[in-house]
Amino acid sequence: MSETNGLLLPGERVDDLQFAGLRVIQSPAAFRFGMDAVLLADFARVRPRSRVCDLGTGTGILPLLLYGRENSITCDAVEIQPDAAERAARTMRLNGLEHTITIHNRDLREVRAFLPHAGYTLVICNPPYSPSAASLPSPKAALRMARQESDCTLDDVSAAAEWLLRDRGRLVLMLPAARLTEAFSTLQSHRLEPKRLRLVHANVSRPARLALIEAMLCVHPGMIVEAPLVVKEPDGADTDELKRIYHLFPNDRK
């Protein structure tokens, strides 16, 4: 009997992450993880015995990648969409991680009602990249919520992290580089000081497209700007840095 019996719904599939024996259930009709999740998980530098909260977990990919690198962590993962949350919960059961990674089908704007204050050392989030008024709305509700700030703004994420993190706890997130000024201002308004920044470039001749940001709660100012992360060589081949990341994490680049 297949071990996935009872865990897959019609149209769903199991993707092998080719990393630490982990697998993820995905639906072609819903939002699926991409390279940005892999880059964010690498940037997070998860530490032993971290207590992690993932805001807007989607498929559950970030907790899986963090667990694959450091299996002493525990994680609460929040997802507002019922279908996505239920699918992520089945993914955790598929991997035998339902007691390590707990999926909450709740609104991250309401974390004070169901998650402990100052209970986490790391909060991670891959939030919607576009303000709701900045781009044409997606016709699919699931994709719209994943890509546009209809139900999750940067201020919402920062406020949730301020509640969840203990002093000197870290919030790690990825945003378009064009939103850095807004990001720094919003984070600081919630006592989150930007401490580490890495810009992501498609290639060396292109401006930065994305920004990886680490902020810490209740610390003094002062930020390290790391070497840029360049994805492709001029000839289109993967850079050595991207190969390094994908050696540690999955090599399926949807």
Secondary structure, DSSP 8 states (H G I E B T S, - for coil): --TTTTT--TT-EEEE-SSTT-EEEE-TTS----HHHHHHHHHH---TT-EEEEES-TTTHHHHHHHHH-TT-EEEEE-S-HHHHHHHHHHHHHTT-TTTEEEE-S-GGGGGGTS-TT-EEEEEE---SB-TTSS---SSHHHHHHHBTTS--HHHHHHHHHHHEEEEEEEEEEEEGGGHHHHHHHHHHTTEEEEEEEEEESSTTS-EEEEEEEEEET-----EE---EE-B-TTS-B-HHHHHHHHHS-----
